[in-house]
């Protein structure tokens, strides 16, 4: 990969680091950030790494009024040999550009963005935690910055990357979570923005999440917006079911986010010769499989949680207990294998791992 010229301004003072054995998700941020500007007629310009700082935007910046913004999430890991590893970061950059297309945001150079990400991680490598279950979470995002109150695509944008040392996304860790099936609200429909990673999708999910949380459930399972029957995804994860020996996950239909962990799990299951099918699946089918004793496991997949076993669904006043509420064998094997690949402790037959090469910061 070409090493691009990115201006670097190092912080004169460094922030105190949190205790890595008590990390929460998304609460602490490193010393530096990446910023890249877009101006219509010029294109993307002035890529730079600067000290982490507030963003100065006009009150009329279009992102505040029309929600023209996209984001991504990926992680960096530190091996026992002090090597920095990324997991399929090219897929995140491709997906971010796909989200850009849906939100009318200009395409960016994925190679330059990935190079900038690597340089940023090297500069802040001391923030990568090395305790089991921890990682450095990476949040690339783009916001519309033009000061204008007309409903139209912005003519200016900022692309930024920030870093955060994190622990487990769910307090349950690899222990099963409880999920409430949403019957009142709708997350997305085909033709909408459900397959883009944009802020409005998540803002629209907060009310349902609040209701589920008050009832003691970790997350919401969304059904399709047309018939309110077919399973789509959990709030922060794609979802899989093991039914009578076969793994089933909802097929991508234009309203489901194409998860990179989801894609990896499907490829891993195929590699293991475990039957896996992408198709439409209803809650009625899940309930019937449960009644017939055929629902063996359920789990969510995503960058934040990796694999999150599901121990219970609450649907139409019925509790559907999965595998007696304990982590299933397949869920555990998938978690251990995928995290092992990510952290460099297991073989990577797919070439998913990307090592971040040491860089002399003073030479950049």
DAJORA-V97850 format. One record per backbone hydrogen bond with DSSP energy under -1.0 kcal/mol. CO is the residue of the C=O (numbers start at 1). NH is the residue of the N-H. Records with the same first field share a line. If there is no record, write none. Layout:
CO=NH  NH
//
This chain:
7=49
19=22
31=52
33=50
34=161
35=48
36=159
37=45
38=157
39=42  43
43=39
45=37
47=7
48=35
49=9
50=33
58=61
60=148
61=64
62=66
63=67
67=69
68=144
70=142
74=138
76=136
77=85
79=82
83=79
84=356
85=77
86=354
88=91
89=93
90=94
91=95
92=96
93=97
94=98
95=99
96=100
97=101
98=102
99=103
100=105
109=113
110=114
111=115
112=116
113=117
114=118
115=119
116=120
117=121
118=122
119=123
120=124
122=125
124=127
125=128
131=134
135=166
136=76
137=164
138=74
139=162
140=72
141=160
142=70
143=158
144=63
146=62  148
150=152
155=40
156=145
157=38
158=143
159=36
160=141
161=34
162=139
163=30
164=137
166=135
170=173
172=175
177=311  312
178=218  219
179=314
180=221
189=192
193=196
196=198
197=71
198=201
199=203
200=204
203=206
205=209
206=210
207=211
208=212
209=213
210=214
212=217
213=216
219=180
220=235
221=182
222=232
229=283
230=224
233=222
237=234
238=301
240=299
241=248
242=296  297
243=246
246=243
247=277
248=241
249=279
257=259
259=263
260=264
261=265
262=266
263=267
264=268
265=269
266=270
267=271
268=272
269=274
270=273
275=247
277=249
281=231
282=286
283=287
284=288
285=289
286=290
287=291
288=292
289=294  295
290=293
294=244  296
297=242
298=310
299=240
300=308
301=238
302=306
305=307
306=302
308=300
309=177
311=322
312=179
313=320
314=181
315=318
318=315
320=313
322=325
323=326
328=332
329=333
330=334
331=335
332=336
333=337
334=338
335=339
336=340
337=341
338=342
339=343
340=345  346
352=88
354=86
359=361
360=363
361=364
//
